[in-house]
Amino acid sequence: MSPADSTAGDLRSIVTNNQIVVCTGSGGVGKTTTAAVLALEAARLGMRACVVTIDPAKRLANAMGLEGLTNTASKVDGAWSGELWALMLDTKSTFDDLVAKHAESEEQARNILSNRFYRNISGALSGTQEYMAMEKLYELHEEGGYDVVVVDTPPTRNALDFLEAPRRLTRFLDHRLYRVLMAPTRGIVKAVNVAAQAFLRTVSKVVGGDVVRDAVTFFQAFDGMEQGFRDRAAEVLDLLSHESTAFVLVTAPRRDVVEEASFFAEKLGEANIPVRALVVNRMHPRFSDASPGAMAERAKTLHGTDLGAMYANLADFLTVASREETHLAGLAERVAPAPVVRVPFLDTDVHDFDGLAAVGRHLFPPLQAA
Amino acid sequence: MLIVAGKGGVGKTTVSAAVARAAAMAGLSTLIVEVEGKSGLAGLFHQPPFDYEEVVLAHGGGPNGSADVRARTLTPDDALMEYLETHGLSRISRRLASAGAMDVVATAAPGIKDILILGKVKQLERGKAADLIVLDAPAAGHAITFLRSARALLDAVHVGPINTQAKDVLEMLTDPERCQVVLVTLPEETPVNELVETAYSLEDEVGIMLGPVVMNGLYHSLEGLDRDPDEAAKEAGAFLHPGEANALRSAAQFRLKRSALQHEQLERLAERLPLPQICLPYVFSADLGPQHVDELAGAFNAGIDDLVEV
């Protein structure tokens, strides 16, 4: 690939012109690394940047000083003119903080935090991790004083989980069952309550009485806090769809992964959120412009010689390179005019700042490259 | 039953297809159970997408007398309805559905969705739905949560049908005669590290038997790549186009370097995890189709044969 067809300059302006950058894509495509490189570049440009990661590979986490779950940003020292802060999301304590913030009294907070149903929600309700990632993002943006916050989204099965996440809990609170359970305190006619009791008995038959009691206690303890949660969720959603928030779609050139990325792009489009750049990690290099078929023919003619093996090998990689471009073509078109930034296979996994810098050279070629 | 598990992006679905086809080639009728939609499994066999209804992905018979490979998708909602109805609780099932209470119940007892799926798989296994059931497990860390759900639910739910279901599922998972896990990874640093972690947590926390590890995407070796292209051309009496020597050299160097890295990872895995390994080759083709699944199935069976000989 020639430097001329690289539009990586746009990626640099995405980092400098936005207050929030969300890296999104399926699992295992290098989102965490991409997020770290973007934040590092911002720091190199003199900005105060913070990267929020969800589940970094251990060695990268160590390199960034993220050994323990602290849930507060820690400063990463290094030779850059700005500041780089990093934090690894701790879903549960983010949720705990949120409960403490919205509780009307310390007692209410305590009752909720010690409830088993709450502990299940904070640990296992699908979408909670996404929700908390966005909540943390909002908090850092509002209170951290950063020029840019880069966030790596959790590997979700459903593209929009992280967008819908803030809405998810409030929808939970709007649930008919919740309203029915709260009925006694709100003076709704008694008949509803009788129906609720019958329903709970039915559920108890399947999952056991303890479980139902925990749930009821939770909903009762939560009473009065819903509005605070709803308002906050609405603010988080506003921030995500604000024009100073940029979404960067990260993918690998494999067919299944590209299909998933296309689905993400489509869903973002439906939510009126443009993809501002597409980063494709782990591209196989294209060693020549020859056609794979022609090289395979040469290999066949020269079968049995070392040169034949070399042609066979070249044909193999040309096939893979053109396969990857074929897979990407539709996606690139879908996200146009967003730039497509290709990062080749690297010799080793990225687990330190040298590795991040190596990726950075592909994402952000030198400004004055002649 | 074989449970195929691994992080996203390691080719779990391709390996599930290859394992199923390998078993079918050995004459075992095979059923692939999917728990996540959109995996591309049907596409690998050039078949239209499927869901809860069972379909045939690859017909058996033919000169080699192989058996059928079938597949279906299981979802927690379908599994719950079916479970309740077959247990004479269809009134409850309608109520649960009408109130949309599944979310609340699933939150009250996390893992309930997983146990419903595993319960259904157990029923298929008990009912001898096929000689071999291949379960394409959920990706990423979710595989551990998924398989741990039985034990976790036994702690949370002490009575009732869910408790019984969890007990039965755990019994199946921890019986090496009935169930094993095949872990899939790539010959790269992070996937290898994650595989080792997953392997130990599955053994410790679920008590499930681990079968061989599948190392997917290994470049097969080619002799002669360490040559200088110009010399090799002279020796073969061939003529190189301008620039071709460079392309041949860079491509050869790339493969040699990556192959060396791949073998380092293979050794590292062997050092850190005392499990037999089966290597599947990287497929250098324009797209994956049934013939590649067959090639991989052949490689899988060859790998099994090697293990048996050792």
Interface residues (C-beta under 8 A of the other chain):
Chain A: S26 G27 G28 V29 D55 A57 K58 F117 N120 I121 G123 A124 L125 P155 R157 F172 H175 R176 L177 Y178 F199 T202 V203 S204 K205 V206 V207 G208 G209 D210 V211 V212 D214 A215 A252 R254 R255 D256 V257 E259 E260 F263 P285 F287 S288 A290 L302 T305 D306 L307 G308 A309 M310 Y311 A312 N313 L314 D316 F317 T319 V320 S322 R323 T326 F345 D347 T348 D349 H351
Chain B: K7 G8 G9 V10 T13 E36 K38 S39 G40 L84 L89 I92 R95 L96 A99 G100 A101 D103 V104 V105 T107 A108 A109 P110 G111 I112 A139 A140 G141 T145 A156 V157 H158 V159 G160 P161 I162 N163 E188 E189 T190 P191 N193 E194 L222 E223 G224 L225 R227 P229 A232 A233 E235 A236 A238 G243 E244 A247 L248 S250 A251 A252 F254 R255 K257 R258 L261 F284 S285 A286 D287 L288
